[in-house]
Every structure is written in structure tokens, then in C-alpha cells.
Amino acid sequence: MTDPSLDHLLEFATDLAWRAGRMTLARFQTGTAVEWKADASPVTAADREAEQFVREHIEKRFPGDAIVGEEYGTVRGDSNRRWIIDPIDGTRSFIHGVPLYGTLLALEIRGDPVLGVIRLPALDETVAAATGLGCWWNGRRAHVSKTTSLADALILTSDPATIRSTGRAAAWDRLAAATGTTRTWGDCYGYALVATGRAEAMIDPILSLWDAAAVTPIVREAGGAVTDLDGRPRHDSGHLIASNGILADRLLDLLRETP
């Protein structure tokens, strides 16, 4: 059987993320019960239902593909493709009724993240991309900003306290002092803002594979740069910085500097 083309895979993934995101809205702002996992992160029935929905549809369409998800672990297939699911990225936002959460779906081929979808159901926004096919925001082409000065830039992170907990407090203070504006419009929403030119960079000092895989091809196809905080072009290091590319070297320099 001929493998599906990347544009057909992107169409499948975009539709699936949209449908899974719509499922989460049924429990959004309803006071749904929250459980706490061993790593002290929250989870709800909406997380589990959405991931199970995505898994079932992938397994039906591509039964030989590997799948890894935040809530239900890994299923290993016999193909070079691996789907990566985060049913609700930004569960803390979700449980507080804040609309800055998203459903993430990515596809790796031979370990390379070639496709990603960010669906922001409460905002009715979709940002999706695949290698060589560009980045698309609600049906129109998306591009990173052309900002060349940190003094004019908007830099995002989910929580500065997390940066400080990783020993980068001084680096963050230097970066914030050099930057026009910093905000905590984080999780996947921050990467969506970078890819659509509404922010210049998003910094994540701690994140998981399912947080990073989808956003990597999205920002790259929008013309930006994505590396880990050591400047390596990897999405599996447990930390990530995405930018408009123009400011990438300067941002990395600030984060690497020692007092």
C-alpha cells in the first residue's frame, strides 16, 4: 500500500485535532472534577476522553503506526511514523476556565517532527503545518514577525518561576530587562502567537515530548527557529525556545550568559 502524502496526513490531523478539541468544550467552564497525577500535574475527564478519541481514530486509519500520548502512554507500531498527542496542553488554564489551552497533535517520521497541529477550541483558532507545506492559521498562510530588536519584542513563557527553578533566574532577568514586553501567555498558545507573528519568542525551560513535537514544525514552517535552550535543533531535550529566527541568536546568548 502506498503511504499517504504529507498533505493528506495534515488534513487528517487537522480534522482530528479540531474534533477532539470540540469534545473538550463540553467540559470547559463547567467545574469538571480535577485529579492530580504523580508529577503534581492536573488531569480531567476531558483530557482522557479527547486522547482516547484521537487514539481510536489513528488506530483505525493507520493501525501500524506508533502512538504516544500524555495520558495513555505508548503503543509501538511497525511503521516509521509516530503520532504524538497532548489532548489538553494547558490543563491549568482549562480547569480555571481560561481559554488559552489547546489540543496538540504531531507526527514524526523516522524521529523527525514533520507535522503539527495546534487547535485552540475556546478561541476557535487552528494553526497547522507540515514540512514543505507552510504554516496555516485558520486557512490563511502564517508567518513569524519581522521584528529585529529585542526592545520591540514580546517574549513569552508559561511561568517565570519555572525558569528560576531550573537555575536560569539571572538569565531570565537579563532577558526581561532587554525586552520590550514579557507575558505569561504560555503553553501551546505562546507558540501559536510566535508562528502567527503576534509574539517574537516563547521559552519553555521544562516540557515533555507531547508539548514540543507539534509546535516545532509549526514555528519552523512559519519561518521561525526552534531549538532547545542549548541551541540544538531538537524537540526532545525537555526544554525549548521558539522565535522569529531573527532574534534567535541574541536570545540564546542571553540565556547562556553567566553572571
TAKAQUI-V948060 format. One record per residue. RES is the residue in one letter. NEAR is the number of other C-alpha atoms within 8 Angstrom. Layout:
BEGIN
RES NEAR
RES NEAR
END
This chain:
BEGIN
M 2
T 3
D 4
P 6
S 6
L 7
D 8
H 8
L 9
L 13
E 8
F 8
A 12
T 11
D 8
L 10
A 15
W 12
R 8
A 14
G 15
R 9
M 11
T 12
L 9
A 6
R 10
F 11
Q 9
T 5
G 7
T 10
A 6
V 9
E 7
W 9
K 8
A 5
D 5
A 6
S 7
P 10
V 11
T 10
A 9
A 10
D 12
R 11
E 9
A 14
E 15
Q 8
F 9
V 12
R 9
E 8
H 9
I 10
E 10
K 7
R 6
F 7
P 8
G 8
D 15
A 13
I 14
V 13
G 13
E 9
E 7
Y 7
G 8
T 8
V 7
R 7
G 10
D 7
S 8
N 7
R 10
R 14
W 12
I 15
I 15
D 13
P 16
I 13
D 12
G 11
T 10
R 7
S 11
F 14
I 12
H 7
G 8
V 8
P 10
L 13
Y 17
G 15
T 18
L 18
L 15
A 16
L 14
E 14
I 10
R 6
G 6
D 6
P 13
V 11
L 15
G 20
V 18
I 16
R 15
L 15
P 15
A 8
L 7
D 7
E 9
T 12
V 13
A 14
A 15
A 16
T 9
G 5
L 8
G 11
C 16
W 12
W 12
N 7
G 5
R 6
R 8
A 12
H 10
V 16
S 11
K 7
T 11
T 7
S 7
L 11
A 8
D 10
A 12
L 13
I 13
L 14
T 15
S 11
D 8
P 9
A 6
T 9
I 13
R 10
S 8
T 8
G 7
R 10
A 10
A 9
A 12
W 13
D 8
R 9
L 11
A 10
A 7
A 8
T 13
G 11
T 10
T 10
R 8
T 9
W 10
G 13
D 12
C 14
Y 12
G 15
Y 14
A 12
L 10
V 18
A 17
T 13
G 13
R 9
A 14
E 15
A 14
M 15
I 11
D 11
P 11
I 8
L 10
S 9
L 10
W 14
D 13
A 12
A 16
A 18
V 14
T 13
P 15
I 17
V 19
R 10
E 14
A 13
G 11
G 14
A 11
V 13
T 13
D 14
L 11
D 7
G 7
R 7
P 7
R 8
H 13
D 9
S 7
G 11
H 13
L 16
I 12
A 17
S 16
N 18
G 10
I 10
L 13
A 11
D 8
R 7
L 9
L 11
D 8
L 11
L 11
R 8
E 7
T 5
P 3
END
